[in-house]
Structure formats: structure tokens, C-alpha cells
Amino acid sequence: MLSIIHALSRYSVWISGGFLLLSAVLVGVEVLMRNIFQYSFGGVDEISSYIFAIGVSWSLAFTLLSRAHIRIDLFYGRMTPTWRAALDILSLACLLCVTALLFQQALDSTTTSFEIGARSNTPLGVTLWIPQSLWAAGLGFFGLVQIYLLGSITRLFIKNNMKQIAEISGVKSLDEEIEDEISA
């Protein structure tokens, strides 16, 4: 199951990166067109904002699975493996709470926009529930990955398998960071 989740998150991060790159190209072309031909497409900034929000939400799961989220590990490395595993569980549970709140707000925004037929206050007049639903779906996927990981590492904690918890959700060691950089 974890390999399927890894594959889905990898595809989502590649797609998000592709759209972000497309957004950067559009902004670059827009700037050139304005400076050279005094012509503007209009709406490129709005579209790039939607792409950025959607791309970030769909990339969060990959970041979590890659153990790349920023953490403050001042005391973490000095603790026993059991305490580190307990902190990993606690941090994932706290992250899930934050994600659940964000997801709930995203769903509320999407539902409200759909119900009232909200459109952006720009010349494009984008139907807002469409980018909002893609953003919310990315947050939902992130939450589902967190739930799966939290269940997995809790089972491993009960089985006293601290090494595997560290491999799944712990802070990367310096050797792991170096190995990731060399393989990249």
C-alpha cells in the first residue's frame, strides 16, 4: 500500500511541478510581451496563483513521504529511539489536526463558491469552485496520507519497531541527507 501512495504522490508532485514550470513560462512571456510590445494577456498572475496553491497542496504528501518537511530537531537526535518515535507520532498527529482544519476550510470555501456561483473579481471571471476544489483535493490527499502513516507508525510503535518508524517518519540522518544529494 505504501508503494502505491508513494507512486501517487510522486506523480502528483511531477504534475504540480510541470504546471508550476508552465506558470513561470507564462509569466515570463507576459513580462516580455508587456515590455517589448506593450501588450498584456491579462490574468496570468491570477492563473499562476491558482496553479501555485493547487501545486503546493498536491506536493505536500510527497514532501511528507520523503521526510523533507522542516523540523526543529535540537533535542530529537539526543533522545532514545522510543522517545523519537513517540515524538514522530505526536508531530504527525498535530500535523493531521492542522491539515484537517485547512481541509475543512477549503471545503467550506469551495462549497460556498459553488452554491453562490462565485467568480473571481478579475477580467477572467474564473468560476472559483473549480480551482478551490483542486486545492481542497490536494489537501484531502495530504490528510489521507497522514492518516495512513499515523496508523502505520502507531502499529509499529506497539510492536516496538522503532527502527522502521525512523525510516518512515523520522528526521533524516546526515548520512541519509548526503546519500539523497549524491543520488539526485
N, C-alpha and C positions, 0 to 999 in steps of 0.2 A: 504494500500500500504506500509506503514511504517513497518508493521509487516513482510511483505514479504522480504523487504530489510534487516531487522534485521535478519531474518532466513537465507537468502543467505550469509550475512556477517558472521554470526555465523558458518555456515558450512565451509565457506572458511577459517576462522581462525582455525578451528579444523583440516581441511585437511592440511593447512600450518604447523601447529604445529606438526602434525604426520610426515610429511616429514622432518621437522627440527629435530625431535627426531631420525628418521631413519638416517639422515645425521650424527648426533652425534654418533650413534652406529657404523656406517661405519667408521668414523674417529677413534673411539676407537679401533675397531677391526684392522684397518690398523696399528695403532701405536703398538698394541700388536704383530701383525704378524711381523712387522719390528724388534722389539726388541727381540722377542723370536726366530723366525725362519729366520730372515734376508730376509724376503720375503715381497714384496710390491705389492698390487693390481694395483697401478698406477691409477691416475685420480680421486681418492676420493676427493682430495682438489678441483678439478675443478667441480665435480658434486655437492659438498656441497656448492660451491659458487653460482651455478645456483639455487639450492634449496633455499638458503638464500635470494637471490634477488627476486625470484618469491614469496616466502613465505611472505616477508615483503610487497611487493606490494599488495598481496591479503589480508593482515591483516590490512591495513590502514583504510579501510571502517569500520571495526568492532571497531577499536580504536576511530574513529570519532563518531560513533553512541553511543559508551559507554562514550563519553565525557572524554576520557583519554589522549588526546594529551596534551603535556606540554604547559602551557601558563604562561605568566608573568602577574600576577593579582594584582600588587601593588596598583593600583588605582581603579581597576574594582569593588571590593567589596564596595568601598565608594561612588560609583555613584548611581544615581537613576535607577530604573528598565528600564526606557526608554533609557537612555544612555547605559546601559549594553546591551540591546537588539540591539541597533544601532551598538555597537562595535562587538557583535556576528555576525551580518550581514556583517560588514566590514571585520572581520577576516576570515569569510568563503569565501567571495568574493576574498580576497587576496590569500587564500589557493587554491582556484579554479584556479586562474591565474597561480600559481606555478605548480599545477598539470597538467594544460593544456600544459605548456611548457615542462614538463617532458614527458608527454604522446606523444607530437609531436616528441620529440627527440627519444623516444623509438620506435615509428612507423617508423621514418626515418632509424634508425639503423636496424630494422627488415626488412624493405623493401630492403635496400641496401644489407644486408646479403643474402636475398633470391635471389635478382637479380644477384649477382656475385657468388653465391654458396659458400659463405664464410664458412670456417671450423675453429675450434679452432686450435691454433698452439701448440698442445699437442699430445701425443701418441693416445688419444681417437679420435681426429679429429671430435669433435661434430659439426653437422650442426647447425650453430649459430642462424639461424632464428627461430628454434624451442624453445629454452629457452627464446630468446628475445621476441617472440610473447606471451608466457605465462606471462612474466614480463609486457609487454605492456598491455595485457588484464587486469591484476590486477590494473594497473594504470588507465585504462579506467573505470573499475568498480568503483574505488575510485572517479573518476571525476563525474560519473553519480550519485552516492550517494550525492556528494556535490551539484550538480545541483538541485536534488530533495529537499534536505534540505534547500538550499538557497531559492527556490521558496516557500516552506512551511513556513519558518520563516518570509519571506517578507510579505506573505499574513497575517500571524498572527500579524505582526507589524502594518500593515494597519488597522487591526481590533482592534488594541490596546490590544492585549492579551500577555502582557509581561511575565506573569507567565508561560504560556505554552512554550514560546520561551526559557525561562531559563531552563525548564525541558528537552527541546530537544537539545539545543546547548550551554547553559550557563556553566560557570565554576561550578563544583560540590561544594556544601557547605561542611563544615566539617562534619555535620551530615550525609550527603549522602555518604561521603568517609568512615565514620565509619560503616554505615549500609552495604556498599558494602563489607568491610573487614569481618564483622561478618557473612554475608551470604555466603562468599566464602569458 
